[in-house]
Amino acid sequence: VSPEQVILSHSPLRLFNQFHQKCMLVAGQGPVEENALNLGFKHVVTMEALRKAYPLLDMVDQSRRPKELPPPTTGFPTIEGVILFGEPVRWETSLQLIIDVLLSNGNPGAELQDIPYPHLPVLACNMDLLWMAEAKMPRFGHGTFLLCLENIYKKVTGRELKYEALIGKPSTVTYRYAEYLIKQQAEKQGWMSPIRRLYAVGDNPMSDIYGANLYNNYLKKDCNNSVESCESILVCTGVYRHNADVPSKTEECTTETVFHGHRDFCFDPSLVEASYIVQDVNDAVQLAFKKENWS
């Protein structure tokens, strides 16, 4: 499968080339440095590299504290922005060091008189509060980590943490990028007819369906786009439990449904209601085929 056929939550960062030459701190787990470089970022600092450069910052785990006072840090680059790819393994370390970077304007060894605000640019990918694994109950997602970071920053500074960009579902940036890649694929296949309808399949009403419906509203207002609609299809094989998440009466949603979406997305009850509900992805594909008279 080529990179153009699979869109990850961080894929739209390719379009944010105004940050590609800046020194960016990357947080998450897995090959975050490699991912950042593949997306076009040229100067990347990992959380581990920052921790090694400033060993006095990470103090929660007593076993990781330096036994002796380390020499002053010299020559470490000034951090110019933060990329949050996904939930890290050591939350206390990442929370502490990200806050340090924001409060010090990218120089954690410095002691500033005033807290800089607005703070350095923060780009966050993947906002899901919860996700479904093998456990019976949903697990914490990156949205939970962001919630912690936002509240710590506000508690310490009295101000709101601001994002330069929130990427991944339900952000319209992600759906626009998906549409862009779908059109590229259509051109490669030699399809002459413009794409009129998109189908978005997901198992989470608060992210997948919310985002698809949000993008559908965006398409209705965009007269210059050949795409007319984005249909949302909810499957029942993940986070969503049939008749458990979305009340039957939309007007009761605001009181009966707990909104798991990100802080910066207003709750609109109509946006969590899918165009269609099916059992699984296969049924969703068959539904799209039927709607397009391909079956």
C-alpha positions as CSV (number, residue, x, y, z in Angstrom):
1,V,0.0,0.0,0.0
2,S,1.5,3.4,-1.0
3,P,1.5,6.4,1.4
4,E,-1.1,8.1,-0.9
5,Q,-3.6,5.3,-0.2
6,V,-3.5,5.4,3.6
7,I,-4.2,8.6,5.5
8,L,-2.9,8.6,9.1
9,S,-3.9,11.3,11.5
10,H,-0.6,13.1,10.9
11,S,-0.6,12.9,7.1
12,P,-2.1,16.5,6.5
13,L,1.1,17.9,8.3
14,R,2.7,17.6,4.8
15,L,0.7,20.8,3.9
16,F,2.1,22.8,6.9
17,N,5.3,23.7,5.1
18,Q,5.7,27.0,7.0
19,F,7.0,24.8,9.9
20,H,9.1,22.4,7.9
21,Q,12.3,24.4,8.4
22,K,11.7,25.2,12.1
23,C,13.2,23.2,15.0
24,M,10.2,21.1,16.2
25,L,9.8,19.1,19.4
26,V,7.9,15.8,18.6
27,A,6.0,13.9,21.2
28,G,4.3,10.5,21.0
29,Q,5.5,6.9,20.6
30,G,6.9,4.8,17.8
31,P,9.1,6.3,15.1
32,V,8.0,9.9,15.7
33,E,11.3,11.3,14.4
34,E,11.1,9.3,11.2
35,N,7.4,10.2,10.7
36,A,8.2,13.9,11.1
37,L,11.1,13.7,8.6
38,N,8.9,11.8,6.1
39,L,6.3,14.6,6.4
40,G,8.8,17.2,5.4
41,F,10.2,18.5,8.8
42,K,13.9,19.1,8.6
43,H,14.9,19.8,12.2
44,V,13.4,17.5,14.8
45,V,14.0,17.1,18.5
46,T,12.6,14.1,20.3
47,M,11.4,14.0,23.9
48,E,14.2,11.7,24.8
49,A,16.8,14.0,23.3
50,L,15.4,17.0,25.2
51,R,15.4,14.9,28.4
52,K,19.0,13.9,28.0
53,A,20.0,17.5,27.2
54,Y,18.2,18.8,30.3
55,P,18.3,15.9,32.8
56,L,17.0,18.1,35.7
57,L,13.6,18.5,34.0
58,D,12.3,15.0,34.4
59,M,11.9,14.5,38.2
60,V,8.7,12.5,38.9
61,D,10.4,9.1,38.6
62,Q,13.0,9.1,41.3
63,S,14.9,6.2,39.6
64,R,15.5,8.5,36.6
65,R,16.8,11.5,38.5
66,P,20.5,12.3,38.0
67,K,22.6,11.1,40.9
68,E,25.0,14.1,40.5
69,L,24.5,17.6,39.4
70,P,25.0,17.6,35.6
71,P,27.1,20.3,33.8
72,P,25.2,23.2,32.2
73,T,23.6,22.4,28.8
74,T,25.3,24.1,25.9
75,G,24.7,24.1,22.2
76,F,21.1,22.7,22.3
77,P,18.9,24.3,19.6
78,T,16.1,26.6,20.5
79,I,12.8,24.8,20.0
80,E,10.4,26.7,17.7
81,G,7.3,24.6,17.9
82,V,5.7,21.4,19.2
83,I,4.2,18.5,17.3
84,L,2.0,16.1,19.3
85,F,1.7,12.9,17.2
86,G,-0.1,10.7,19.7
87,E,-0.2,9.5,23.3
88,P,3.3,9.0,24.7
89,V,4.3,6.2,27.0
90,R,5.5,8.3,29.9
91,W,2.8,10.9,30.3
92,E,4.4,12.7,33.3
93,T,7.7,13.2,31.3
94,S,6.0,14.5,28.2
95,L,3.6,16.7,30.1
96,Q,6.4,18.3,32.2
97,L,8.8,18.8,29.2
98,I,6.1,20.2,26.9
99,I,5.0,22.7,29.5
100,D,8.7,23.6,30.2
101,V,9.2,24.3,26.5
102,L,6.1,26.5,26.2
103,L,6.9,28.4,29.4
104,S,10.5,29.0,28.4
105,N,9.8,29.9,24.7
106,G,11.8,26.9,23.5
107,N,14.8,27.3,25.9
108,P,14.1,25.0,28.9
109,G,17.4,26.0,30.5
110,A,16.5,29.6,30.6
111,E,14.6,31.5,33.3
112,L,12.3,34.0,31.9
113,Q,10.8,36.9,33.9
114,D,7.4,36.6,32.2
115,I,5.5,33.7,30.8
116,P,5.4,34.1,27.0
117,Y,1.9,34.4,25.5
118,P,0.9,33.6,22.8
119,H,3.2,30.5,23.3
120,L,5.1,28.6,20.7
121,P,3.0,27.0,17.9
122,V,1.5,23.6,18.9
123,L,0.3,21.2,16.2
124,A,-1.7,18.2,17.5
125,C,-2.8,15.1,15.7
126,N,-5.4,12.6,16.7
127,M,-8.0,14.0,19.1
128,D,-9.9,10.8,20.1
129,L,-10.6,10.8,23.8
130,L,-11.2,7.1,23.8
131,W,-10.6,4.1,21.5
132,M,-11.6,0.5,21.6
133,A,-9.1,-2.3,22.0
134,E,-9.5,-5.9,23.4
135,A,-10.7,-4.6,26.8
136,K,-14.4,-4.4,27.5
137,M,-14.3,-0.7,28.1
138,P,-12.7,2.0,25.9
139,R,-9.0,3.0,26.4
140,F,-7.5,6.4,26.8
141,G,-6.6,8.1,23.5
142,H,-4.5,11.1,22.6
143,G,-7.5,13.3,23.3
144,T,-7.1,12.4,27.0
145,F,-3.5,13.4,26.9
146,L,-4.4,16.7,25.3
147,L,-7.0,17.2,28.0
148,C,-4.3,16.8,30.6
149,L,-1.9,19.2,28.8
150,E,-4.6,21.9,28.3
151,N,-5.7,21.8,32.0
152,I,-2.1,21.8,33.4
153,Y,-1.2,24.7,31.1
154,K,-4.3,26.7,32.2
155,K,-3.8,25.9,35.9
156,V,-0.2,27.0,35.8
157,T,-0.5,30.1,33.6
158,G,-4.2,31.1,33.9
159,R,-4.4,31.1,30.1
160,E,-5.8,28.8,27.5
161,L,-3.5,26.5,25.5
162,K,-3.9,27.4,21.9
163,Y,-3.3,25.1,18.9
164,E,-1.9,26.2,15.6
165,A,-3.7,23.2,14.1
166,L,-5.7,20.3,15.3
167,I,-5.3,17.5,12.8
168,G,-7.1,14.2,12.5
169,K,-10.8,13.4,12.9
170,P,-13.1,15.4,13.3
171,S,-11.0,18.3,11.9
172,T,-12.1,19.4,8.4
173,V,-8.4,19.6,7.5
174,T,-8.2,15.8,7.5
175,Y,-11.3,15.4,5.3
176,R,-10.0,18.0,2.9
177,Y,-6.7,16.2,2.6
178,A,-8.5,12.9,2.1
179,E,-10.6,14.5,-0.7
180,Y,-7.4,15.9,-2.3
181,L,-5.8,12.4,-2.3
182,I,-9.0,10.7,-3.6
183,K,-9.0,13.2,-6.5
184,Q,-5.4,12.4,-7.2
185,Q,-6.2,8.7,-7.3
186,A,-9.1,9.3,-9.7
187,E,-6.8,11.2,-12.0
188,K,-4.2,8.3,-12.0
189,Q,-7.0,5.9,-12.9
190,G,-8.0,8.1,-15.8
191,W,-11.5,8.8,-14.4
192,M,-12.9,11.8,-16.3
193,S,-16.1,12.4,-14.4
194,P,-15.8,14.7,-11.3
195,I,-16.3,13.1,-7.9
196,R,-19.6,14.2,-6.5
197,R,-20.0,12.1,-3.3
198,L,-17.7,10.9,-0.6
199,Y,-18.5,8.2,2.0
200,A,-16.8,8.3,5.4
201,V,-16.9,5.1,7.5
202,G,-16.2,5.0,11.2
203,D,-17.1,3.4,14.5
204,N,-16.9,6.6,16.7
205,P,-19.8,9.0,16.6
206,M,-17.9,11.7,18.4
207,S,-14.9,11.7,15.9
208,D,-15.6,9.8,12.7
209,I,-19.2,10.7,12.2
210,Y,-18.9,14.2,13.8
211,G,-16.1,15.0,11.4
212,A,-17.8,13.6,8.3
213,N,-21.0,15.5,9.0
214,L,-18.9,18.7,9.8
215,Y,-17.2,18.3,6.4
216,N,-20.6,17.7,4.7
217,N,-21.7,21.0,6.1
218,Y,-18.5,22.6,4.8
219,L,-19.1,21.1,1.3
220,K,-22.6,22.6,1.2
221,K,-21.1,26.1,1.6
222,D,-18.3,25.6,-0.8
223,C,-19.7,26.5,-4.3
224,N,-16.3,26.0,-6.0
225,N,-15.9,22.3,-5.0
226,S,-17.2,19.6,-7.4
227,V,-17.9,17.3,-4.4
228,E,-21.5,17.8,-3.2
229,S,-21.7,15.7,-0.1
230,C,-19.9,13.5,2.4
231,E,-22.1,10.7,3.7
232,S,-21.4,9.3,7.1
233,I,-21.6,5.6,7.8
234,L,-21.4,4.3,11.3
235,V,-20.3,0.7,12.0
236,C,-21.0,-1.3,15.2
237,T,-17.7,-3.2,15.5
238,G,-15.8,-0.7,17.7
239,V,-16.5,2.2,20.1
240,Y,-20.1,2.6,19.0
241,R,-22.7,0.3,20.7
242,H,-26.1,0.4,19.0
243,N,-28.7,2.5,20.9
244,A,-26.2,3.3,23.6
245,D,-24.4,6.4,22.4
246,V,-26.9,8.5,20.5
247,P,-30.4,9.2,21.9
248,S,-33.3,8.7,19.5
249,K,-34.5,12.3,19.9
250,T,-31.9,14.8,18.8
251,E,-33.2,17.6,21.1
252,E,-32.4,15.4,24.1
253,C,-28.8,15.0,23.0
254,T,-27.4,17.9,24.9
255,T,-28.5,16.6,28.2
256,E,-28.3,12.8,27.7
257,T,-25.1,12.5,25.6
258,V,-21.7,13.2,27.1
259,F,-19.6,15.0,24.4
260,H,-16.2,13.3,24.0
261,G,-15.0,15.7,21.4
262,H,-12.2,18.1,21.8
263,R,-12.5,21.3,23.7
264,D,-12.2,23.4,20.5
265,F,-15.1,21.7,18.7
266,C,-18.6,22.9,19.8
267,F,-21.2,20.2,20.5
268,D,-23.9,20.0,17.8
269,P,-26.2,17.1,18.5
270,S,-27.0,16.7,14.8
271,L,-23.4,16.1,13.9
272,V,-23.1,12.8,15.8
273,E,-26.1,11.3,14.0
274,A,-24.8,9.1,11.1
275,S,-26.4,9.1,7.6
276,Y,-26.5,5.3,7.9
277,I,-25.8,2.7,10.6
278,V,-24.5,-0.8,9.4
279,Q,-22.9,-3.7,11.1
280,D,-19.4,-3.6,9.8
281,V,-17.1,-2.2,7.1
282,N,-18.1,-4.8,4.5
283,D,-21.7,-3.7,4.9
284,A,-20.6,-0.1,4.6
285,V,-18.8,-0.7,1.3
286,Q,-21.8,-2.6,0.0
287,L,-24.1,0.3,0.9
288,A,-21.9,2.7,-0.9
289,F,-21.9,0.5,-4.0
290,K,-25.7,0.3,-3.9
291,K,-26.0,4.0,-3.5
292,E,-23.8,4.5,-6.5
293,N,-25.6,1.8,-8.5
294,W,-22.4,-0.3,-8.7
295,S,-23.8,-3.4,-7.1
